[in-house]
Amino acid sequence: MGQAWLRNDRANADVELVGIVDLDLDAARAGAAVYGDDSIAVHTDLARLIDEVRPDAILDITVPAAHHPVTTDALFEGLPVLGEKPAAQNVAEALSLAAAAEVTGELFMVSQSRRYNDHLVAFKQHAGLLGDVGTVTTEFFRAPRFGGFREEMDNVLLLDMAIHPFDSVRYLLDRDPVSVYCESYNPSWSWYRGDAAASAVFEFEGGIRYAYSGSWCAPGAETSWNGAWRVSGANGSALWNGDDAPTSETPAADPAALAALPSVGAEIAGSLAAFVAALRTGETPDGEVHGNVMSLAMVEAAIESKDTGTRIAIDDVLERAYESAVRSERRDDVRAQLESWSSVRGALQGSAVTA
């Protein structure tokens, strides 16, 4: 992903890369070569490179375990951050980052890149023709051989990939999850150490059900990386294969209601463009940390459900994460900000934060 982002940076005329930080200095130098400028400053220490080049923003394209410390340091250096998903390795750390963004007044945006997909935006418009929605489903079946850290992860499918459709369904419905029941397993032929397959059913606000079924070791007849989707509503159904334009069959709706939509970009290119626009306009982008935490909470709740064999309430996950965030927070100012929240959901929705 680091190399993908370097190519993405190079392709965006509004962005100039001025430094690369990596624990492996040779990897940083190799990144500069990928970007196409061997003269770019490189370092193994973020704070020292910030002092040297004084950037306008930071792109945090590190492994999930590093997201919290890197993003926290950057925010308190007075720099906005665009980070790879997930926001952090767990919900507690993500809540800490939301509070840190409040304390510093800096933007922390998570690159939930699937939101920047023209077909997903169109799919939401099709879903809007269906009246009351009852069921949404996603099927995801791929067989990638990454090598590296993914093949050694616990809960690799749920933690590293399922957050994309989980976030996308929140976007489609404009609603948040209430609870989940999940099972995961590892097929006998899997090349992953952790569970590479899972099925989960979420209840959303309004009684809507979202069913996810996926596997990362499913060779043959593979789905799109975006999955294959169906939305079923009172007025009909909408389908999206993840790669092509969506369709809908809505006998009770007028297809002319589908308006032309502006392009939102493509995946991480769209995320970067939205981040730049947010910095210039002050508008809140999709993926801002407060709006993104609930997608990570869906992942954490699904993992807890499969571990315990029980249905898990999302509010219970949020409350336990909040207690953990307050208990483990090392910065007094961030802890005080967390303690000022009267409710976690309220704080994430921007309605329960005190200065």
C-alpha positions in Angstrom: 0.0 0.0 0.0 2.9 2.3 0.6 4.0 2.0 -3.0 0.4 2.4 -4.2 0.1 5.7 -2.3 3.4 6.9 -3.6 2.1 6.4 -7.2 -1.2 8.1 -6.1 0.7 11.1 -4.7 2.7 11.4 -7.9 -0.5 11.4 -10.0 -2.1 14.2 -8.0 -1.0 17.6 -9.2 -2.2 19.2 -6.0 0.2 17.2 -3.8 3.9 17.4 -3.5 5.7 14.7 -1.6 8.5 16.3 0.5 9.6 13.4 2.8 9.3 9.7 3.6 9.6 8.0 7.0 10.2 4.3 7.4 11.8 2.2 10.1 13.9 0.8 7.2 15.8 3.7 5.6 16.5 1.6 2.5 12.7 1.1 2.2 12.2 4.9 2.4 14.8 5.5 -0.3 13.1 2.9 -2.4 9.9 4.8 -1.9 11.5 7.9 -3.2 12.5 6.0 -6.3 8.9 4.8 -6.8 7.7 8.4 -6.5 10.3 9.4 -9.1 12.5 11.7 -7.1 15.6 10.3 -5.4 16.3 13.7 -3.7 13.2 13.5 -1.4 14.2 13.7 2.2 14.0 10.3 4.1 14.3 9.5 7.8 13.5 6.8 10.3 12.1 9.4 12.8 8.8 11.3 12.0 9.4 14.2 14.4 12.9 14.9 13.1 11.7 14.8 9.5 8.8 17.1 10.3 11.3 19.6 11.7 13.4 19.3 8.6 10.8 19.7 5.9 7.8 21.3 7.6 5.0 19.6 5.6 1.4 20.7 5.4 0.0 17.3 6.2 0.9 13.6 6.8 -0.1 10.5 5.0 0.0 7.6 7.6 0.4 4.5 5.5 1.7 2.2 8.2 0.6 -1.2 9.6 -2.5 -0.9 11.8 -0.5 -1.3 15.0 1.4 1.9 14.2 -1.6 4.1 13.3 -2.3 5.3 16.8 1.2 6.5 17.7 2.0 7.9 14.3 -1.3 9.8 13.9 -1.2 11.1 17.5 2.3 12.4 17.0 1.4 14.1 13.8 -1.8 15.7 15.1 0.1 17.1 18.1 2.7 18.5 15.7 -0.1 20.6 14.3 -0.5 18.5 11.1 -3.7 17.0 9.6 -3.5 13.3 8.8 -4.9 11.1 6.1 -4.5 7.5 7.2 -5.0 4.1 5.7 -7.8 2.1 7.2 -8.5 1.0 9.8 -8.4 4.1 11.9 -6.4 2.2 14.5 -5.9 -1.5 15.5 -8.9 -1.4 17.8 -11.9 0.9 18.7 -10.3 2.1 21.9 -7.4 3.5 20.0 -9.7 5.0 17.4 -11.6 6.8 20.2 -8.4 8.2 21.5 -7.6 9.5 18.0 -11.0 11.1 17.7 -10.4 12.9 21.0 -6.8 13.9 19.9 -8.3 15.4 16.8 -10.7 17.4 19.0 -7.9 18.6 21.3 -5.6 19.7 18.4 -8.3 20.9 16.1 -6.6 19.0 13.3 -8.3 16.9 10.7 -7.8 13.1 10.9 -9.4 11.4 7.9 -9.4 7.7 7.3 -9.0 6.6 3.7 -12.1 4.4 3.5 -11.4 4.3 -0.2 -14.5 2.3 -1.4 -16.6 5.4 -0.7 -14.8 7.0 -3.5 -16.2 4.7 -6.2 -18.6 6.1 -8.8 -20.6 2.8 -9.0 -21.1 2.7 -5.2 -22.4 6.3 -5.3 -24.8 5.3 -8.1 -25.8 2.1 -6.2 -26.9 4.3 -3.3 -29.1 6.3 -5.7 -30.6 3.1 -7.0 -31.2 1.9 -3.4 -33.0 5.2 -2.8 -35.7 4.1 -5.2 -36.6 1.0 -3.2 -38.7 2.6 -0.4 -38.2 0.9 3.0 -35.2 -1.4 2.8 -35.4 -4.8 4.5 -32.2 -6.6 3.6 -28.7 -5.9 2.2 -26.3 -8.6 1.3 -22.7 -8.8 0.2 -20.8 -11.8 -1.1 -17.0 -11.6 -1.2 -14.9 -14.5 -2.5 -11.3 -14.0 -3.6 -8.0 -15.9 -3.3 -5.2 -13.4 -3.0 -1.7 -14.6 -1.9 -0.2 -11.5 -0.3 2.6 -13.0 1.7 3.8 -10.8 4.6 1.9 -9.7 7.6 -1.6 -10.4 6.3 -1.0 -14.1 6.1 0.0 -14.1 9.8 -2.8 -12.0 11.1 -5.6 -13.1 13.4 -9.0 -12.6 11.9 -7.5 -11.5 8.6 -10.7 -11.3 6.6 -12.7 -9.5 9.2 -10.0 -7.1 10.3 -8.2 -6.3 7.1 -10.9 -6.6 4.4 -14.5 -6.7 5.8 -14.2 -3.1 7.1 -14.7 -2.0 3.4 -18.1 -3.5 2.9 -19.1 -2.8 6.5 -18.3 0.9 5.9 -20.0 0.8 2.5 -23.3 -0.5 3.9 -23.3 2.3 6.5 -22.9 4.7 3.5 -25.7 3.0 1.5 -28.2 3.1 4.4 -27.2 6.3 6.2 -27.8 4.3 9.3 -25.6 2.7 12.0 -25.5 -0.9 13.3 -27.2 -2.1 16.4 -25.9 -5.7 16.8 -24.2 -8.6 15.1 -24.0 -12.4 15.1 -20.9 -13.7 13.3 -19.1 -17.0 12.7 -15.6 -17.3 11.2 -13.4 -20.3 10.2 -10.4 -21.3 8.2 -10.9 -23.7 5.3 -8.6 -26.7 5.4 -6.7 -25.5 2.3 -6.2 -21.9 3.6 -2.7 -20.4 3.4 -3.6 -17.9 6.2 -2.8 -18.5 9.8 -5.9 -16.7 11.0 -9.5 -17.3 10.0 -9.9 -16.4 6.3 -13.7 -16.9 6.0 -16.6 -15.5 7.8 -20.4 -14.9 7.8 -22.1 -12.2 9.7 -25.6 -10.8 10.1 -25.9 -7.2 11.4 -29.1 -5.5 12.6 -29.2 -1.8 11.6 -31.3 1.0 12.9 -34.9 0.5 11.7 -34.7 -3.3 11.8 -32.8 -3.6 8.6 -30.6 -6.7 8.3 -27.2 -6.8 6.6 -25.8 -10.2 5.7 -22.1 -10.5 4.8 -20.5 -13.7 3.6 -16.8 -13.9 2.5 -13.6 -15.8 2.1 -10.1 -14.8 1.2 -9.1 -18.3 0.1 -11.8 -19.0 -2.5 -10.2 -19.7 -5.9 -12.5 -19.9 -8.9 -15.4 -17.7 -10.0 -14.1 -14.9 -7.8 -16.2 -11.8 -7.1 -15.1 -8.2 -7.5 -12.8 -6.8 -4.8 -15.9 -4.8 -3.9 -18.0 -7.9 -3.5 -21.4 -8.6 -5.1 -24.3 -6.7 -3.6 -28.1 -6.8 -3.3 -30.5 -4.4 -1.7 -34.1 -5.6 -1.2 -36.8 -3.0 -0.4 -40.6 -2.5 -0.5 -40.5 -1.2 -4.1 -38.0 -3.7 -5.6 -34.3 -4.7 -5.6 -31.0 -3.2 -6.6 -28.0 -5.2 -7.7 -24.3 -4.3 -8.1 -21.6 -6.8 -9.1 -18.9 -4.5 -7.6 -17.2 -3.7 -11.0 -19.9 -2.4 -13.3 -22.8 0.0 -13.1 -25.5 -1.0 -10.7 -29.0 -1.9 -11.8 -32.4 -1.9 -10.2 -35.8 -3.4 -10.8 -38.4 -1.1 -9.2 -41.9 -1.5 -10.6 -43.3 1.2 -8.3 -40.6 3.8 -9.0 -39.8 6.0 -12.0 -36.3 5.1 -13.4 -36.1 8.8 -14.6 -35.6 9.6 -10.9 -32.0 8.5 -11.4 -30.1 11.8 -11.8 -26.7 12.2 -13.4 -24.0 12.0 -10.7 -20.6 13.8 -10.6 -17.6 11.6 -10.4 -16.1 11.1 -7.0 -12.8 9.7 -8.2 -11.4 6.2 -7.9 -10.5 4.5 -4.7 -7.4 6.0 -3.0 -7.2 8.8 -5.6 -10.6 9.9 -4.6 -9.6 9.8 -0.9 -6.5 12.0 -1.5 -8.5 14.5 -3.6 -11.2 14.7 -0.9 -8.5 15.2 1.8 -6.9 18.1 -0.2 -10.4 19.6 -0.8 -11.2 19.4 2.9 -8.0 21.1 3.9 -8.7 23.9 1.5 -12.4 24.4 2.2 -12.7 23.3 5.9 -15.6 20.9 4.9 -15.8 17.6 6.7 -14.9 14.7 4.3 -16.2 11.2 4.2 -13.8 9.2 6.4 -13.3 11.9 9.1 -12.4 9.9 12.2 -15.6 10.5 14.2 -17.7 9.2 11.3 -15.4 6.3 10.6 -15.2 4.7 14.1 -18.5 2.9 13.8 -17.2 0.9 10.8 -14.3 -0.3 13.0 -16.8 -1.1 15.8 -18.6 -3.4 13.4 -15.4 -5.3 12.8 -14.6 -5.5 16.5 -18.2 -6.6 17.3 -18.1 -9.3 14.6 -14.8 -10.7 16.0 -16.2 -10.7 19.6 -19.4 -12.4 18.4 -17.4 -15.2 16.6 -15.2 -15.6 19.7 -18.1 -15.8 22.1 -20.7 -17.5 19.9 -23.2 -14.8 21.0 -25.0 -11.8 19.5 -23.1 -8.7 20.3 -24.6 -5.2 20.9 -22.6 -2.5 19.2 -23.2 -0.1 22.1 -21.6 -2.6 24.5 -18.5 -2.7 22.2 -18.3 1.1 22.2 -18.7 1.4 26.0 -16.0 -1.2 26.7 -13.7 0.5 24.2 -14.4 3.9 25.8 -13.5 2.6 29.2 -10.3 1.1 27.9 -9.4 4.3 26.0 -9.8 6.4 29.2 -7.9 3.8 31.3 -5.0 3.5 28.9 -4.6 7.0 27.6 -1.2 8.4 28.3 -1.9 12.1 27.4 -3.7 14.0 30.1 -5.3 16.4 27.6 -6.7 13.6 25.5 -8.0 11.7 28.5 -9.7 14.8 29.7 -11.4 15.2 26.3 -12.6 11.6 26.4 -14.0 12.1 29.9 -15.9 15.2 28.7 -18.0 13.0 26.4 -21.5 12.4 27.8 -22.0 9.4 25.4 -19.8 7.6 22.9 -22.4 7.6 20.1 -23.2 11.2 20.7 -19.6 12.2 20.6 -19.1 10.3 17.3 -22.1 12.0 15.9 -20.8 15.4 17.0 -23.6 16.0 19.5 -22.0 15.3 22.9 -18.6 16.9 23.0 -17.7 19.6 25.5 -14.9 22.0 25.0 
